[in-house]
């Protein structure tokens, strides 16, 4: 059985999208006979009932790294897999030094890094003149020693996994010599589709919130956060009601996320106050956090999905894929740079970011056009048909096998050259 140690910035799946991804990945890997151990913060591990989630660091500063390296060595993994998104590590940079520290400590297991995001932030240490740090970044990157965004993390990895086109393109442009190490593993929907009939789900969703059976239900799904454009969606819904008085807006998801932290209650109250201020009482409902099966049943009862993110929506959004998997036509904001597969009218209807009038116009159009809703819904469902957690696990297994075989080949070559002694029998 292959043993994988996963280093994760946090492991609170109900509050962090990357942690939820890691949880689902581990379940799928386990079904393929691949055992995994998660090393994370002590705080995150305390909240987990999973015995294979170990808290080994207090945080992600430089003083925490020796304990992390020691825990990795004691686990004696076949493969080390770092799950990296800057926010999951509290935007701390110490994890960038993990590859050389592991090698210096004699831990030679192949290192795989999943790059969940890339190309939007850089290390800017306090107290160092900008010109000096820029020269240092450029010097190391030109020589393939480190890269300006993730330090030694990418250059020190034996394989790099990306979940989206933007990250892959950014790495290829900046670090072309790493292209041979990259493998794209697309995401899957972040909730499974519950086995429920559409008529039953429609009736259930409307009765739960006291809405009439013929209400036109628009659903947002995901964490509620200021960057998700919820305020603009409430304004757009007010405009939709002018021509579609039966329209109802359902916000499926909670505010309790690592990104929002202590401001969660404040933001929840703000959204409720805005709904009241806009005169939307009775036409908007907020579910808060709900279990995955409940979320799926609510999505199956909706007519249209909407994701009005302030920075645009891409295919690295598991919530977008969940809307697709539930056969919902989706209105989403246009990302910059564009997502090649998300052309307007093909899988989604795109509107400009923060465009309240555009969101309301397209929502009204879709609510009035059943054939277009059916076409887009079927296109999204077809797109996600082959995007499963089983397929994701299979691709990970292929990568693990490849880096392990490469390690064996290097050892055989070194032994043939006499640089490594033959194992004792």
N, C-alpha and C positions, 0 to 999 in steps of 0.2 A: 504494500500500500504506500503510495506517495504521501509524504508528510510535508505540508506547506505551513510556514509561519506567515501570517498576514499582519503587517504593521498598519494600524488604522488610527487616525487622529482622534476619533471618538467612536463609540459603539452604542449609540442611542438611536436605533432605527426609526422610532416614532418622532424624532426631532431633527433628523439630518438625512438628506437624500443620499449622500455617499454611504453613510452607515447602513441605510436600508438596502442599498445596492450590495454591500458586502455581505449582509445577512442572507439575502436571496441567493447570491453566488455561492456561499458556503453550503446552503441546503442542497443546491443543484450539484455541487462538487461531491458532496457526501454520497449522493445517489450513484455516482460514478466510482466510488471507492477511493476518493481522495480525501484524506483527513486534513483538517485545518485547525490551527491554533491562532487566536487573535491576541496580539499584544497591543495594549492601549493604555489610557490613563486609569489611575486607580478610581477616580470618580466615576468614569464611564463603566468600569467593570462592576462597581458596587450596584449599579442599576440593572445589571444583566443577571439573569438566572442561568445563563449558559456556562457550564463548567469549563468550556474551552475558550472562554474569554478571560484573559488575565490582565489585571492592572499592574503595570510594572514601572510606570513613571508618574510623577506628580503633574508634570506639564511637558511642554515641548521646547524647553530652553536647553542651552548647551550643557548645564550641569546634569540634565536628565539622561543624556546619551550613554554614559557608561553603564547605567542600570539596564537600559534597553539592549545594548550590545551583549551584556552578560546574559540576559534572558534569552536572546536569540541563540547564543552558543549552547546554553543548557538544553534548549529544545531539540538540538541536533536535527534541524530540518533538512529535507532533500532540496527544497526550494524556499527562498525568502521572497515574499511578494509585498511590496509597498503600495498601499492605496493612497494616492496623493491628490488632494485638492487643498489649496492654500487655507481656505476658511476652516476646514476640519482640524487643522493644526493651530488654530488661533492666529494665523498669519505669522507664525514663528518660523524662523529660517533654519533652526538647528538640524532638522531632519535632512537638510541638503548635504550634511557632512556624514551621513550614515554609511554610504558605500565604502569610502576609504577607511573609516573606523572599523567596520566589520572585517575588511581584508587585513588590516593591521592586527586585529585580535585573533587572526587565524581562522576566521569563519569563511570558508570558500564555497559554500553552497551557491548555486546560480541565483542571481538577483533579477527579479522581474518587477517593473514599476508600471502601474496603471496611471496614466495621466488623464485625470478627469477634466481638467481645464488647463489652458496654457495660452500665453500670448497677451495677457491683459495687465500684468503687474510685474514689478521688478524689485530687487533688493536695493534699498536705499538706507544704509546704516546712518544713525545719527552721529554727528561729530566728525564725519569724514567729508572733505571737500568734494562736491559733485564731480569735478573734473578728474580727481584722482580715482574715485570709484568707477567712473565710466572707463577710464584707461585700463583699470584692472579687469573689468568685465570683458572688454574687447580683447585684451591680451590673452586671457584664458580661453575665450571662445574660439579665437582664431587657431589656437593650438589644440583644440579638442579636449582640453583639460576640464573645463566646466562650461556652463552656459549662463548667460546673464540673468536668467529668471530662476532657475532651479539648482544652481550651484553644481555639485557633483552628482546629483540624483539621476539625471538622464545619462550623462556620459559614463557613469559608473555602473549602469545596469546592463545586464546581458540581453534583455528583451524589454521592449516598450509596448504597452498596449494603450490604444486610444479608443475613446467611445464616440468620437464625433469628428466630422470633417475639419472643422475649424482648428482644433488642436493638432490634428495630423498635418494639415497644411502649414501651420505656423512653425512646427518643429522642423518639417522638411525644408522650409525656406531659410530658417535660421541655422539649422544643424544638419545639412544635407548628408553628411557622412553617417548619420544615425538611421538613415532610411532603411537599411537592410535589417535593422533590429526591430523595426516597427511592425505591428500587426493591429489592424483595426477590428474591434469587437463591438458591433453596434449594441445599443441598449435594447431592453425589452420593456413592455408595459410594467409599471411599478405596482399594479394590483392585478390579480387574476380575475377573469370574468366569471361571476357567480352564475350558476345554472338556474336562471329564472326567465319565465316567459315575458315578452315585452309588455303585453297587456296587463299582466299582474304587476310588473314593476311600475308601469305608468300609474296605475291606480294607487299603489302603495305609496309612491313618492308624493302624490298630490294630497292624499288623505292625511299623511303624516303631518303636513303643515297647514291643513285646513283650506287647501285650495280646491277650486272646482275641477271636476273630471276633465273638462275641456281646456284647462289652463295650458298655455304654451310655455314649456319649461326650458330655460337656459341655465346651464350648469357650468360653474367654475370649479376646478378641482386642483387641490394642492395646498401648500402652506399659505396662510394669509400673511403677507409681508409688504411693506411700503414699495419695494421694487417690483412687485407683481402687478401694479397698476389697478388695484381694487378700487381706489377712489375714482379713477376715470371710468371704470366699469359701472359704478353706481350712477355717475352722471349720464353715461350712455343709456343705462336702463331707464332712467327718467324720460329720456327722449323717445325710447322705443315705446313706452306706454302711451305716448300721444297718438300713435297710429295702431298700436297693438295692445289694447287695454287688458287682454287676457294673459299677457306675458308675465312670467314670474321668474325671478332670479334666485338660484340656489347656490350658495357658496359652501362647497364641500371641503372641509379641512379646518385645522386649528391654527392658532397663532403661536402655539408653544413650539418654537424652533430654536436651535442653537444660534442662528443668525440674529434673531430678535431678542433673545435673552430676557432680561428683566423688564423689557418694554412690552412684553406680550399683552398683559392686561390693559395697559394704556392703549395699545393699538386696537384691541378688540372693542373697547369702549368708544374709541374714536369712530370706528366703522358703524357701530350702532347709532351713534349721534348723527353721523352724516346721513344714514338712511332715514332717520326721523326728520332731519333738517330738509332733505329733498322730498319729503312727503311720500316715502316709499313704504311706510308701515303696511304690512299685510302683503306686499308684493315681493319682499326680499326675506330670505331666511338664511341663517348662518348655522351650520351644523356643529361647529367645533370639531375636535378630533373624533373620528368614528373608526371602528375596526374596518379592515379591508373589505370584508364581505358586505358590510352595510354600504360602504362607499360604492362598491360595484353595483349593488341593487339600485342605488339612487341614480347612478350614471345610466343604467339600462332603462330607467324611466324618463330620461330627459329627451328633449327634441334637438337641442343644439348645445355644443360645447364652446367655451370661450376662454382664451388665455391672453389677457391684455398686457403682457409683461412690458415694463418700461424700456427694456433693452432689446426687445424682440424675442421670438421663440425659435428654438432650433431643435434638431432631432436628438440632442443630448437631454431633452426633457422627457423623463419617464412619464410625467402626467400627460403630455401630448400623446405619447404612444398608448397610454391607457384610454384616452378618449377615442383614439382610432380603433383600438381593440373592441370597444363597446359599440362600434358602428355609428358614432356620432359625427355629424358634419361639424367642422371646427372653424371658428373665427379666431385668428391669431395675429399678433403684431409682427411686422416685418423686421427681421434681424439685419444687422450690418456688421460684417459682410453678409451677403445673402447666403441662404442655405440652398444649394443647387437643387435638391429634391423637393423643396417646398415652394414650387412655383404657384402663383395665385390661380386658383381654380382647378388645380390638379389633385392635390391631397387636402388642401385647406383653402379658405378664403383669407387673404392677407390684407391688413390695413396698416397705415402708418402708425408708428409708435406715438402714444399719448394723444391720439386723434379721436376725441370723444364722438364727434359727428360721424367719422368714418366707421367706428365700431357700431354705433347705433344704426347707421344706414344698412350695413351688411347684415347685422342681426335681424333687422326688420325684413330685409329681402329674403333671407333664408326661411324665416318663419312663415313667409307668404308663398314659398316655392317648395312644395313637397318633392317634386322630381329632382330638384337640385340637391335637396337634403339627402335623398336616397342615393344619388350618384356619389356624392362626396363620402357619405357614410360607408358605402361599399368599398370605395377606393381606399379609405383608411384601414378598414378591416382586412382587406387583401394585403396591404403593405405590411401589416404586423403579423400576418399569418405564420411567417417563418422566423419571426423574432421571438424566440422562447428562451427561458432560462436554461433549458436542457441544451439548446444549441450554444448558448454562451459558455456553459460549463465544458462542452465538447471542445470549443476553440481554446479555452484555457488549458485543458488537458494536452492538446496538441503543442501548445507553447511550452508547457512544463516538460513534456517529453523531448522537445527539440533542444532546450537548453541543457537538459541532463545528458542527452546524447553528445552534445558538443563538448561538455565537460569531460565525458568519458574519452572522447577522441583526443582531446588535448593531453589527458593523462597517458593514454597509450603512446602518443607521439613523444612525450617527455621521457617515458620509460625506455622507448626505443633509442632515444638519444643519450640515455644514461643520466639525465638530469633529475629523475625521480626514481627512488629504489623500488624494486619489485615488492609487492605485498608478501608478507611471510605466510607460509602454508603450514 
